[in-house]
Amino acid sequence: MPEVKAPYAPGTPCWVDLMVPDQQAALDFYRDILGWQGEPGAAETGGYAVCTYKGLPVAGIGPTMDESTPTVWTTYLATGDAEATAAAIGKAGGTIMMPPMDVMTLGRMMVAVDPAGAVFGVWQHKDFIGAQLVNEPGALAWNECNSRDAEASGAFYKTVFGLGVGPIPGAPEGPGGYLTIQVDGRPVGGINPMTDENFPEEVPSHWMTYFCVDDTDSTVDAAVKRGANVTSAPQDTPFGRMAALTDPWGASFSIIQDMPTG
């Protein structure tokens, strides 16, 4: 079901957010292309905005605290115990960038880096479980770790979160070696091996966020008119019509039309 009411299973992508120099302009940009509603939050939250679609939380947009903060979409993986996950990350070869911290009564968060260099967040819910609408236009559809060492990344997420790692269930492993991370045999995210053929050499490992849209081509047109750049033109795939963009502040994201719901 697109509406999520129960807490996410450990290791499942449960939230995404963007820290950006011009928060209001970013709120306007994503409102125009994805239909989100959101306003800068209270001072005690650093102005962080929880964006909604159909009245349900779908993503966060906050102001950068200083010029060194990168403008990127961050994927958060669910956990039931942030401290235990932090310890597991260290033992599995990852690095803690921001140790577990309380976010008022909403939950506990941390930020880490996997052994291949991909940055991700971890969320332990309290009052807030994360995205409450997924897999339909205007909401989060998929999260994918693009990795310079997919084998190391797969082993890491399997060890830290107890996830299954393997090809898409029921499909043979393709020549590109694409893997999924799975909860009870159900894919909840992907691991995509990066090569110099499919990514420029200077692009490091990273998590990619996919948003579902009604029409990929018209969404790309709308985004470009509002200052975005196209990094991968719309194309048909077995999973839907996809495109990749960077927003006016350089944050990469992808969109997909006709993403199967689950």
N, C-alpha and C positions, 0 to 999 in steps of 0.2 A: 504494500500500500504506500502511496506517495506521502501520506501524513504519518509522522513518526511520533508515537506517544510513550514508548518504553525506552529505557536507557539502551545505548548501543553496546554490543558485545565488545570485549577487549580486542583492540587491534583494528576495529572498524573506523574508517574515516567518519568523523562525526561533526566536524565544523571546519570552516575556512574563513580566514580574514586577511585583510589588506591594510597595511600601514602606509600612508601616502602623504606627501607634503601639503597638498591642497585637498583637505577632506571634503569640503562642500562641493568642489568641482567634481570629485570622484563620485560622491553621492548622486550628483546630477547626471553624470555619465552613465552609471549603471542603472539609474532609474529609467533613462531614455532608451537603453538597449535591452534591459531585462525586466523592466517594470517594477523594480524594487521601490519600497518606501523606507525612508530613514532620515533621521535628524541627528546632529551631534548630541552626544550624551552629556551627562552631568559631570561636573568637575572631578568628583571623587572617582570616576571611571576614566579620567584622562580624556574625556570627550568622546570616548568610543561609541560608535553607532551600531546598533543591532538592526540590520536591514530585514524587512519583512516582505513577503509576497503572499497575497490572500490572507493577510493578517498573521502569518506564521513566520518565525525566524528562519532565515535562509543563509545569512552570511554577515560578517562584521567588517566595518570600515572605520579605521581610526587614524588620527593624525600622527605623523612621525614625531618622535621625541627630540631627535637631533638629526643633523645632516648625514651622519654615518649609518642611519637605519636604512636598509635596502627596501626598495619598493617592490614587494613580491606578494603573491598569494601564498599563504601558509596553510598547509593541511594539518589538521589535528587528529590524532588517533586516540580512541577511547581507552581508558584504563579504569580499573576499580581501585587502584592504589598507586598514586603518583610516586611515592617514595620507593616502593618495591620496583616499579618500572625504571626509575632513575638508576637504581643499583644494577638492574639487569642490563641496562644500556651500557654502563661502564664495563661490565664483565664480558659483554658480547662485542666489544671493540668500538662502541660509539662514543660520542663526546657530548657532555652536557654544556649547552650554551647559557641556559637560564634555568637554575634549579627550581624545584617545585615551589609554588607560591600560591597563597589564597587570592581569589578574586571575589572579594566580599563573601556573600553566602552562596554565590553561584557555583563555585567549584574550585579546583586547583589546577594550575597549568604549569607547563614547563616547555622548553624548547631544546632540541638536541640535534645531533648530526649523525647520520649512519656511517658505516665504515667506508662507503664510496663517496661521501661528501654531500649527500642530500640532506637538507635541513627540514625538520618536521616538528610539529608541536604535539603535545600530549595533553589530554583533557580528562580530569577526574570529575564527574558531575556531582553536584549537590542539588541546588535548586534548578539548575539549567542543564538539560541533557545535550544540547547542541542543536543542529538543524532539525526543524520539525516538519519540513516539507522537502522531499527529494524526488528525483526521477520524474519530474514533469516540468514543462516549460516555465522558466523563471527560477528554477531551483538547481541545486547541486545534482549532477548526474554520475560523476565518476572521478576518481583520484588515482593518479598514476605516478609511480616513482621512475623517472628516467635516470638510469644508472650507468655509470662508466664501468661498474663491476656488478652486473646483475646477480651473479652467483653469490657474491658476498652480501649484497643487499637482501636477497631472498633468505639466506641463512640467518641474517641478523633479525629480520622481522619475525621469522619463525621462532627463533630462540626467545626474543624479548616478549612477544605477545602470545605465543602459543598458537600461531596461525598455521594453516596449511599453505603450502606453496607448490604450484604446479601449473601446467597448461590449462587453458579454459576447459572445464569439464565437458567431456563428450566430443572434444575437437582435438585433432592431432597437433603436436607441437610444431609450429610453423618454423620456417627457415630462419626467422629473425629471433627465435627463442623467447618470444613474449610469454611472461608468466603472470599468474594471478595470485593474490593473497586471498585465502579463503577461511571462512568461519563455518564449521559444520558442512564443508563441501560446497558452500555458496560463495562465489567470487564477490569480494567487497572492495577490491582495488587491484591495480596492475603494477607490474615491474617490467619496464621496457629497456632492453639493452641498448645503450648508446654507442654509436660508431661514428667515425669521421664522415661516413657517407650520409647518415641521416641527421647528424648534428654538427655544426661548426666546431672545430677543435677547441675553441676557447670557451664553449658552453659547458659548465660543470654539471655534475649530477644534481637533480632537482625534482621536486614533486610538482606535477601539473594538475591544475583544477579544470574540470569540464563542467560547463553549465548547459542545461537542456534548453532548447529554444524551439519555437514553432516553425521557423523558417531560417535555415542557416544563411542562405544567400542574402536575404533582406536584412538580417541582423548584422552581417559583415558590412553591408552598405551603410547601415545606420551608424555603426561604430566608426567607420572610416570618415564619415561626414563630421563626426565629433572628435576627430584627432587621433584615432587608433591606427595602428599599422598592421597589415596582414603578413604573417610569417609563414602560413600555410594556407593556400587558397582552398575554398570549399571543394570537397571531393566525397564521392560515395564510398562507403566501406560496408562490410557485412553487418556492422553495428549501427549504422546511421550515417547521415551526411555531416561531415566534420569540417572544421576550420580552426586555425590557431591565430591568435592576435596578440599584440601588445597594446595596452591602454596608453593614454597620453602621457603617463608618468613612467612608462617602461615595464610595467608588470605584465607578465605573460599569462594567458589563460586560453582555454579552448572552448568551443561550443559544439553541440551535437544535436541533431534533429532526429526524432524517432528513436530515441534511446529506449530499449525495452525496459519496462517497469518491473519492479519486484518488491 
